Amino acid sequence: MTYLVNGKSFDEEPDPGQCLRTFLRSLGHYGVKKGCDAGDCGACTVWLDGDPVHSCITPASRADGREVTTIEGIGSPGNLHPMQRQFRDAPGFQCGFCTAGMIMTSATFTEAQKEDLPRALKGNLCRCTGYRGIEDAVQGVAGVETAEPGQAVGTSVNAPAADDVVTGRAEFTMDTHIEGMLHLKVLHSPHAHARIVSIDKTAALAVPGVHRVYTWEDVPRKRFTTAIHTDHLVDPDDTFILDNTVRFAGQRVVAVLADTVGAAEEGCRKVVVEYEVMPAVFDPEAAMAEGAPQLHSADDPFVRDPVHNILLEIHSHIGDIEAGFAEADVIHEGTYSSPRVQHAHLETHGSIAWMENGRLNVRTSSQSPSIAKGKLAYLFALRPDQLRVFCKRVGGGFGGKQEVISEDLAALATLDTGRPVCFEYTREEEFTTASPRHPMTLTVKLGAKADGTLTAFQVRNVANTGAYGNHGGETLRAGGAAVMIYRCPNKKYDAFSVYTNTVPSGALRGYGMTQPAFAVESAMNELALALHLDPLELRRRNIVRPGDPLVAMHDGPDDVMFTEDGLAKCIDLVDDAMARTADEPSPGPGWLVGAGVASSLHETAPPTEHISEAWVTLGDDLMYELAVGTVEFGEGTSTAHVQIAANQLGTTPSRIRLVQSDTDRTGFDTGAFASAGLFVSGNAVLRAANAVRDRILEFAAAQTGVHVVMCSMDDEDVVCGDQRVSLAELVAWARARGIRFTAARKAYGSPRSVLSNAQGFRIAVHRVTGEIRILYSVQATDAGAVINPAQVRGQIEGGVAQGIGFTLTENYHVDANGVMVNPNFRNYRIPTYADIPRTDVLLVDSTDSVGPMRSKGMAECCINPVAPALANALHDATGVRYRALPLTPERIYSRLNENRSVSAV
């Protein structure tokens, strides 16, 4: 067959049945991404004779004799296609994994298509941006600014990798090939709870190309936790690489290593496993009952109560809760439930391992290579110097990659065979085996006086941690922030993290606070109605303010600095915005219109120990090298780090060369999660840049005989009094004396501060179909001093979009046997462009007491008030309170049909 790819003709014979996506990637066109392999996400979009197609569902043979164009073929960093330039300058990307497909689709649009983007972009998904940046890119709206030397902070400069992202040259985890690489696939359990009686490898090993079949008997028998924290003791060591007991449908049973993915998959099909099926339990309340099937044994020291399947329970109180309720004029009590939610990052989990000079190298899609390295060293008895773990650009994370779940098997196979090994998750495996958000059921009981003053605040939280503990304990503790937000002398918090025979739950944006925020903020609105108070006024009367103790579970000392009244400002901004837009018309007859608000509070770093180290060096080429372990997966920390360094060194971002997320080339970094990528790592960058600046100034002062206080830096020179010395001269002088301008500095996640936000929605609900249309969306955020306004706006828009999906469209269906039945984008339904409104982003004028450059990391918390604000708007529109998510049309319709008194606007 003859192919013409990006203007080059060649003869090549694809494998029988091979799709165009894998064929193009085998030729080195890595800008063609895999997000779904089902034609749902558009990340693999290429042009076939100038028309965009999803290459994952296009047979390679169909391109015979036709012209194929990939993202690499329409422009290069020095010669961008107009649409590439527009996506760079908007900016129209965050993690960038969907960007090549977005550009390949958008670059073909007619003017009519640009005016109907909901239809034109229906085949392309983005999980990061909230689509506003993409819309701006398509329409040619630029938001990127140029920073003057020493003035990078506060400017919307572009990401360091922007040109590479929009041209498809930015490397993601799987964008490489190593000669002799083997492929690993996994056989998953069909049962929710079973003991493995026997495994017959014979037929699998007979499959041509199969090299190894690994079972629980072939791996180190070491307990560990897949969860990532610096202090691993906060998570339970209740997991094995492979086990002889399976506790959820989808658990890894056997790993097959082969020459090709197809051979490995066939090997998995040939493995014969005999199971002894055991009783299973899927509901956490049932799992805690007497006589329930027991998932873990008493020899697991990290399980609080194995007989009742309780990983952890918390019982805390402040004041006298009974006296508080006795004092109340009004009491409200309600039970609220939140389901599983998948991260749906477009890049699936995956790792590539190989040996080099006797050392194990692991290239992985992770939010923390430093801690992944520590876990692998423990599992395989390696010294730290025998192991390197690193990341390229990561295609989304949202907490899903705050786990070690692909690295271990890839490392095992490479250590065993000495061969390079690739282990890449399918989209179905992401849904059925990776760690979704914890389902939680919360009962909230509030007491208040007639004037709205809270007298009692009681919460019972039951979290479904699934078959393994992972983040079960820490997410349970994190829920206290939803209680902390309001002043009340009497509080009680009871919480249980419960094992069930379901997929293990994990970390997801909002980290244990999104579910309690839905419950508490919904309950506050219900209380306000009972008191005949405006919901925002009730919040104003009870929110914590600087000087108040931040108490949720105890009244002991902590390391949180609370100095800014940002929450009140956020509420006021949202109130004003909602009032300004109150006269917007409804969609027409049959629609019910309502408005809702909610607020949230968030700590700027996790309570567990968080560490980051940054290195800054002025090189002989007069470029500053910044090395920091934080991973970039769309949260924008790499851009902020470069801006901070450039600001302190009196230069521009173009003079900063960034090295990141590589345990051989950077210092230790706990990881990019809980907004610590800015708050902690940003402080490390700030300190290292300041240290290098001070060394340069001190050296220049000594050489010129001018006191150091009279010296300052600009982009090219150091000015000492009335003398100007170029950096080139200073570097040459220093090199002659054996001096290097370099420094390393560490930062820790303590003390911490708080940030806050408020969300408002105006919606229309169709009384017949139950459809919700969002008419207006606004979020106000206290982000401290803003490092990059465009990125802050993008993070908030993305968080709101993800929250809308969590609330309205995403439905994780599990059948009676504990099996997820809709493990694909088409049926799970993350939001598309058509589902997401433009959100007004309002930034509070504030600073921070301990953040870098007085800023706060805010990408985590923006999701928290979305669900309750939508639920409150739905109640305002219909008069019906919905206490269970998601708010799907069928659920809305069934309740509206029960309440026939509801009339249309």
N, C-alpha and C positions, 0 to 999 in steps of 0.2 A: 504494500500500500504506500501511496505517496502523500505526504503531508506538507502543508505550508504553515508554519507556526512563526508568528511575529516576523514574517517576511523571508524566512529561511526555509528552503525546500529540502526534504530528506525522505528516504525510504525506510519504513519501520513497520514491523508486524506486531500489533498489540496482542495481548493474551486473549484467548477466546472469552467473549462476554465482558471484557474489561471496559470500564467506564472511562470517559474522556478525562475526568479529574485525575484519577490515579495514573493514567497514561501520561498526561502532561507533567505531573509531579515527578514521574520516573525520568523524565527528560530534563529535570532541573528547574522547572517553572513553579517555584514554591509560592508565588503569589496567589496561586489557585488553592484555596483553603478547603478544609473539611470541617463543616459544622454539623451536618445532619446525615448526609448520604441518602437523603430521601426527597430532595427537591424542595425543601421547606424553608431554608434560611438564606439562600442566595450567596453565601460566602465563596462559592466555587464558580461564580459567574464569569464566563468568557464570551467572546464574540465568535460566532460561526458565520462566515461571510457577512460580517458586519452586524449581525443580529445577536442580542444577548441571550444566552442559554445557560441553564443550570448544568454544569458539566458532570455532576455526580449522577444524573439520570440520563445522560446522553451517551450512548455507546461510542467508544472510540472509533469503531469502524465507520460510523456515520460521518466522520470528518475526513474520510479518504477523498483526496482530490479537492478539498475545500480549504478556504483560508481561515485559520484559527488565530485569534489575537487574545493574548493574556494581558494582565495589568502591566507586565514588564515591557510589552510591545507598544504601548501608546505614549510612553514618555519616560524620561530618566531624571534623576535629581537636577541635572544641569539644563534639562530641556523638558519641562513639564507640559503635559497636555492641559488645556484650559480647565477641565474638570478636576484634574489632580491639583492644580493651583488653587482652585476654589475650595476644595476640601482641606487643603493645608491652611489656607488663610481664614477660614470661617471661625475656628477650626471645626471640622465635621467628623471628628473621631475622638475616641478616648483610648481604649485598649488597642484599637486598630485592626482587630482580627476580621471584622466584617467589611473593612474599608475598601479593599480591592474590589470586592463584589459590588458594593454600593457604587463605586466610581464607574465600573464597567456597565452597570445598568443605567446610571444617571447620565453618562456621557452620550447616550443614544436618544435622550428625550427630545421630543418636539416641544414647541412652546405650549401646545395644548396639553401635553402630558405634565409639563411643569405646573400648570394650573390645576391639575387633578392628581396631586401626589399621593393621596390615599389609595388610589387605584394603581398609579404608576409604580409605587414602591411596595406593592403588596407581596411581592416575591422576595423581598430582602428584609432580614431581621437584624436589629441591633439591640443588645442587652444593656449597653453602657450609657448612651448619650441622651435618651429620652426623645431623640429624633429632631429636636429643635436645631441643633448644630448641623445635622444632615440637611434639613430644609434650608438653612441659611447657605450652606455650601452649594446646593443645587441652584438656588436663586442668585448666587453670586454676592451674598452679603458677607463682608469681611469683618472679623473681630480682632484679628491679631495686630499687635502694636510692636514698634521697635523701641528698645530701651536705650537710653543714653548711658554712658559709662557711669557706674556707681549708682544708677537709679533703676535697677531692674525690678526691685520689689514694688508691688503695686501696679505693675504693667502687665498687660495681657500678651506676654511674649509667647512664641510658639514652642512646642515641645522639641527637645533636642533631636528626636528621631522623626520629626514631621516629614521631611522629604523622603526618607526611606519608607515610612508607613504608606504614603500615598502612591509610591511607585512600586509597591510590593516587594521591596528589597529588605525590609525589616525582618530579621530572623525570629521566628517563633520556635517552639520546642522541636517540632517534628520537621522543620525545614532544613534537613540535612540528610546525607546518606554516607554511611561508613562501609567500606568494602568488607564483604563477608558477614554483614549484619544478619542475625537471626531474628525471628519474630515470635512473640509469646502471646498466647491466647489462653483464656480461662474458661473452665467448665464451672457453671454456677448451679447451686442447689435448687431443685424444683420444689423442695419442701421447706416449710417455715420452721420446723423443729425436727431433727432426726439425728440419730447416731449412725456413723458410717461403720458398717459391718465389714465390708471388703471393697477393694478397688482392683480391678483387673486392667492392667496396662497393655496387655499383649497385642490386641488389635490396633491400638493407637500407635504403638511403636513400630508396627508393620506398615503404617502409612508412609509412602515415599516422601522423604524430606523431613520427617520427624526425627529429632535428635534426643529429646528428653521428655519424660512425663513425670512431673513432680507432685507428690502427695504430701500429706501431713507428716509422713514418716521420713521425708527427704529434706526437711527444713529444720533450722534451729528451733528447739522447743523452748522458746523464751517468750514470756509474757511482755507485752508492751501496749502503749496506747498510740493510736494513730493521730490523736490531737496534738497540736503544736502550741506550746507555751514554753517560756524559759524555765519556769518551775514545773517540771513534768509531774510532780507529785500532786498537783491539783487535779489531775486527770487519772482515771483508773487504769491500771495495767491488767486489762481483762481480755486481751486479744492475742491471737497467735497468727503468724504469717499464713499458715494453713492449719486447719483443726480437724479433729476426728468427730466433732460435734458441730452441726450447723444449726444456727439459731434464727435465720431468716431466709425467706425465699430470695435467692440471688447471691447468697454467700459463696465465696470462692471455695471450690472443692479440690480441683486439679488444675495445674498449669502445664500447658503443652508448648514445647519449644521446637520450632521448625524453620526450614529455609524460607518459607513464604507464609503470609497470613492465611492463605487458603489451606495450606497443608496443616497449619496449627489448628485451624477451625475444624478440619476434618478429623484430626487427631482427637479433639475434644468430643466430637460426636461418637468416636469409636471407644472411648473409655467406658467401661462397665462398672457402675457403682451400685453396691447393695446397701440400702438404707434400712434402718429400723426407725420407722416413723413414730414420733412421740407427740403427746398433746401440746397444742400451741395456745398462746393467749395474745390477743392483739390490742385489747383495751387496757389502759393503765389502771383504771379503777378495779377491773376484774383481776388484773395481775397482782394487786395488793391484797385481794381477798384470801381468806383461809382456803387452803386446798388448791390454789391455782398452780398450773404447771410452773416449775422452778427452772429458770434459765441458767443461773450460775450457782456454783457450789460454795459451801462454807469455807473452802480453802482459799478463796479469793479475798485477800485482806482489804481490798478497796471497796467492797460492797457493804453498804451499811446494814442491810437486812436481806440476805439472799432468800430466806424462806418466803418473804413477801415481795421479792423482786425489786426492792428499793435500793437504788444506787446511793442516793443521798437524800436526807430530809433536813429541813431547816425549820426551826421553831423559835421565833424571836418576838419580843414585844417591847414597847416603850409606853410608860404610863399604865393606866388601868382601862382596858378596852370596855369592860362592862360598865364602868362608871361613865365613860364617854357616851355610850349608847343611851344610858339612863338620862343623861343631860340633854340629849338631842330632841328637837321639836319634830324633825323629819328624819326618817330612816329609809334608805334605798338599798335593796339587795338584788343582785342579778348575776347570772352565770354566763360566761362568754367563752367561745371556743375558736381556736385558730388552727388551720390544717397544716399538713406538710407543704412545703414549697421548695422547688428545686432551683438551684442557682442559675442553671441554663446559660452559663458562660459558653460562648460559641466555640472556644478551644476546649476540647475534652481533656481529661487528665491523660498524662502520658510521660514516659521517661525513656531515655536511651542511655545504656551503660556500656562501657568498654574499658579494657585494660591498656594502660600506657606507661611504659617504664616501671612496670611492677605495681602501679597504683590504679585503684578503681576510680573511674570518672563517671559521674552521673549527671546527665543533662536533663533537667526536669521542669515540669510546669508546676511550680510551687510558690507559695507566698513566703516561704522561709527556708532557703537553702542551708542556712547555718544550723538550724535545729534538725532538719532532715539529715544532715551529715551526722549529727550526734546520735540520732536513732539508728542509722545504718551501722555506724561504728559499734554500737552496743549489740545489735542483732547479729552481726557477723564477726565479732571479736577483732575489729580492726583498730589500729592506732590512728589517731587523727592525721598523721602524715602519710598514711596509706590511702587516703580518700579525698577526693575533690567532688563537691556538689555545686552546680551552678545553674543559672537560668539565663535564657535569652529573653526576648520580650514575651510576656505571658498574656494569653488571650482571654482576659477576664478572670476574676476570682471570686469576689464578693464573700470571702470566707470559705468557699468550697475547697480551696487549695491550701487551707490552714490545716492540712492533714498529710500524713504519709500513707498513700494508698496505691501508688503505682511504683514507687521507687524500690520497694523491698524485693519484689519478684524479679524486676529487671536486674538488680544487683546480684541476687541469688544466682540467676542463670549465667551471668557473666563470670562471676567468681568460680562457678562450677566448670564452665566450658572454656573460659578464656576468650570467648568470642564476643563481639559487639551484639547487644540485644536491644530490640525495640519493643516496648509494651505500650500500646495506645488504646484508650477506651473508645468504645462505640458510643453513639448517642443513647442507645438503649441501656447500656451499662451505666451511663451517668444517672439515668433516671432510677434504675433498679438497684444499684449497688453503692453509688456515692451518697454522701451524707446531706440530706435535706434539712430544712428548718424544723425545729422541734414542734410537733403539735402540742398545744397547751390548752388546758381548760382552767379558767380562773373564775372564782366566785368572789365578787367584790361587794362589801357591805360598808356603806357610808352613813354616818350620822352627822347632822348639822343643826345649828340653831336657826331660828326663823330669819335672821339677817344673813344667813349663808356661812357663818363661821363653822368650820369643821370641828366636830367634837370627838369623832371616832372614825378610824380608817382600818378596815380589816380585809386581808386578801388571803385566799387559799389558792395555791397554784399547783396543778398536777401536770407535769411535763412527761411526755413519752420520749424517752431517750433511745428507744429501739433496742436492738439485740446487744449493743455494746455501748459503753459509757461515753467514749469520745469527749465531747464538750458538755456532757450532761450536768456536771456539777457547776461549772462556771457560768453557763447560761442561766441556771436556776438562780444563782446569786445576783446576776446582772439585772434580773427583773426588779430588784429593789429600787432602781432609778425611777420607775413609774410611781413608787410610793414616796420617794424622796422629794418629788416636785412640789408637794403641798405641805403647808404647815398644819400640824395637828398634834396635840399633846398626847394622844392615845392611839398607838398604832400596833397592829399585830400582823405578822407575816408568817404563814405556814406554807411550806412548799415541799414537793416530793418529785424527785427524778426517778422514773420507774422504767425498769426493763420490760420490753415486750418482744414478741417474735416478729418484728418488723425491721425494715432497713434502719441501720443506726443513724441517729440524727447528729447534726454537726453545727458548725458556725455558719451563719448567714447574716449579711448586712443588717445591723440593728442588734444582733447578738444577744438574744434573750430578753430584749426590751421591747421589740416590736409587738409581741403578743400581749404582754402586760399593758403596754400603752393602749392597745385597742380596747382592752377591758376597762382600764381605769378611766380613760378619756370618754368612753361611751357611758360609763356609770356616772361620771361628773355631769354629763349633759342630762341624764335622766334625773339626777338629783336637782339640777337647776330648774327643770320643768316642775318638779314636785314643790319647789320653793317659790315658783313663779318669778324666777330671776333669769336675766339674760345669761346664757352659758359663759360668755366671756367675762361678764361682771363677776360671776361666781369664781372664776379662775383668778381674776385680779384680787379678790378679797382673800385668797388662800395660798397663792403661789409663794414659794420661798423667795426671800430677797437677801442681798448681802447683809451679813450680820446674823442671819438666822442659822441655826444648826442644820446641817444636811443629814437628816436622820431617816432611815428606812428600817433597818434591821437591828440597830443598836445605837446607843448614844455615846459610845466611846470615841476617842480621838481618831482622826484619820489624816491623810496627806492631801486632802482636796482643798484648793484655794478658791474661795467663792467671793469675788470682788466686784463683779459687774452685774448690773441689773438688766441683763440682756433679755430675759424672758418677758418681763413686762413690756419692754420696747417691741419685741416680736409680736406680742398680742395686740398692741396698739396699732402697729403697721398693718397687720392682717385685718383688724377691725375697720380701719380707714379704707383699705382697698376693697373690702366686701361692700362697704357702704357706697363707695363710688360707682360700683358696677351693679347696684341693686336693681336698676331699671332695665336691665337687659331683657329682651322679650323671650317668651317661652317658644319652643319649636312649633307649637300649634295645638289644635284640639286633641284631647286625649292624653296630654302630657301633664304630669304633676311636677311642680318646681319647688325646690327646697335648698337651703344653705346649711352648711355645717362647718364647725371649726374644731381643732384639737391642738394640743401643745405637747412638748416633750423637753426633757432635760437629759444631758449626756455628759459623762466624764471624758476628758480628753485623752486618757490612756487607760488601759485595763488595770485592775488592782493587783494582778500578778506582776512579777518583776519583768520589766521591759528594758532592754539594753541596745544601744547602737553605738558603733564606732565609725568615725569618718576620717579619711586621710586627704590632705591637700598638699600638692607639690607644684612648685613653679619649675617647669622643665626648661631645657636648653633652647627649645623652640619658642619660648615665651608663652606657651600655653600652660594654663593651670590644669593639672589633673586632679579631679575629684573622685575619690574611691569611697563608695558607701555600699553596704550590703543590702540595702532595701531594693525589693523587686518592683519593677514597673509593670502594672497590668491594667492601666487605664485610670488609676486614681490620681495621676498627675504629680506624684511626689518627685520624680526625676526632674521635672521642669521647675518645681519649687526649690529643690536643692540647688540647681544651677543658678537660679535667680538669687538665692541667699548668698551663695559664694561670690557671684559676680558683684553683688551690692557691696559686700564687705571688702572686696579686693579692688574696688574702684574701676571695674572693667565691665565688659558686656558679656552676655551669655555665650556669644560665639567664641570667646576666649577660654571657655571652660570645657575640658574634655572629660566626659563622664565615664567612669568604670563602675559597674554595679553588679550586685547579686552573684558573686563568685567567691567561694570560700578560699581559693588560692590567691585572689587578687584584692580582696577587701577584708575589713575587719568583721568581727562578729556583729550580727544584727538579728534581734529576736524575730522580726518579720513585719511585713506590711499588712497590718490588720488593726482594728480598733482605732483607726485614725492616727496610729502611732508613727506611721511613715512620715508624716509632717511633724507632729508634736515632739517625738523623741529623736528620730533621725535628723530632723531639721535642726534641732538644738546641737546635735553632734557636728553637723556641717557648719553651723554658725561659729561654734567654738574653734573648729579646726581652721576655718578661713581667717578668723581673727588672729589666731596664733601665727599663721604664716605672714599675714600682713604686719604684725608687730615685729617679727623677725626681720622682715625686709626693711622696715623703717629703722630698726635699731642698727642694722648693718650699714644702711645708708648714712645714718647719723654719725657713726664711727668713722666712715670714710671721708665725710665732708667736714667733720669737726663742728657740726651744728647739733644743738640739743634736740633730742628725739621729739620733743613736743612741738618743735618748729618744722617737723617733717610730715608730709602727706603724700598719698599716692593718687595718680590718675591712671588712665588707660595704658599709657606707654612709659611714663616716667615717675620718678620720685622727686618731689620738690622739697628741698631742705633750705629754708630761709630764702635767699635770692639765687640759690643754685638749683639747676635742674639736671638730674642724672637719669639717663635712660635705664630701663630695666635690663636691656641687653648688656650694658656696661656692668651693672651690678651683678648679674649672673656670671659674667666672665670673671670679675674680681673674686666673687665667692668661690667659683670653681677652682681658681688658682690657689686658693687657701684651703681647699678640701671641704668647703661649706656647701650644704644644700638647704634650700628654702623649702622645708617640708615640716609637717606637723600632723599628729594624730590626736584626736580628742574623742572622749566618750560622753554619752548622755544617758540618763536614766528616766524612766517613766514616773518620777516622783521629784518634787510635788506635782500634783495634777491640778487641772482647773476644770471648769464646767462650761459647756456651751448649750445653747437652747434654740428652739425653733417653734414656729406655729404654722399651721396649715389651714387654709380655707378653701372650700369648694362650693360652687353653685351648680346644681345638677337638675336634669329633667328626667323623669321616670315615666315610661309609657305604661298606663294602667292596664293595658290588655296584654302586651308582650313581656312586660317586666324589664325591658331594655333601659339601660342608664346611658344618658349622654351628659358628658361633663361640659357645662357651659362656661365655667370660669374656674381657674386654679391659681392660687397664690401661696407662696411660702416665704416667710420672713425668717432669717437666720442670723444668729449672733456668732459670726465667724472670727471675731477679733480683727486685727489688722489684716487685710486681704493681700496675700502674696500675688495672686494672679486672678483678676476678676473674671475673665472668661472661663477659666477652669473651675472656679467656685460655682459660677452659674451652671456650668455643664454638669458638675457633680450633683447639684441639687435637682436639676431637671431629670437626670438619670435616676436618682433616688426616688423621686416622685413617680416616675414611670414604673419603676420596679414595684413600688408600693401599690400603684393602681392595678398592676397585674396580680399581685398577692391578694388584693381585695376583690377584684371583679372577674378576672378571666382564668386564672390558673387553678386547675383542679387536679389534684393528685389522687386518682381513683385506685383504691385497693379492694380486691375481691375478698370473699369469705375465707380464702386460704392464705391471705396475706400477700398476694401477688399484685404488683402494679399492672394495670391493664391498658394504660395509655402512655407507654414510654416513648413518645416522639413529640416533636414540636407541633405537628399538625393537630393532635388531639389534646395535648396538654395546654397549648394556647398561651404562650407569652405574648405580650402586647405587640401589635404592629404599629406602623406609623398612623394608621387610621384610628387607633384606639386612644392615642395620647394627645391631650391638648397642650397648647403652649402655656407654660406656667410662668406667672409673674414672679421673679426672684427679687426679694427686697432684702438688702443687707443692712443690719443694724450698725450704726456708727459706734464702734467699741474697740477696745484693745484687750490684751490678755496679760496677766501678771507673770506667767512663767513660760509661755510659748515662744518659739523662735520668732524674732522680729515682732513680738507681741501678737502672734497669730494663733489660730486654733484650727486643728484638723476637724473638718465638718462633713466628710463624705459618708460617714457611718450613720449619723443620726437623722439625716433628712428623710429617711423612709418611715421613721417611727410614728409621726402623727397622721400619716396618709389614710390608713384604714379607718381609724375612729372618725376622722373628719368626713370621710365618705359615708360611713354608717350614720353619723349624726345628720348629714344632709338628707340621706334617704328617709330617716324618721321625720325630719321636718317636712319633706315632700308628701309622705304617705300617711303619717300618723301611726305607722307600724314600726316597732323596734325589732331590728334584726341583730341577734347576738351571736350568730355563727357565720363564719366566713367559709368559702367565698360568696359574695353577693351576686350569684348567677341569676340570669333572667327567670329560669324555672323556679328557683327558690323565692324570688321576689313575687312572681306571679301567683304562686300557690298561697302565699300569705295575703296578698291583696285580694285574691278571690274569696278568702275566708272573711275579710273585712270589707263587706260590700258598701259600707257607709262612706268609703273614700270617694271623693268626687274629683273630677278633672279640673285643672285650672283653665 
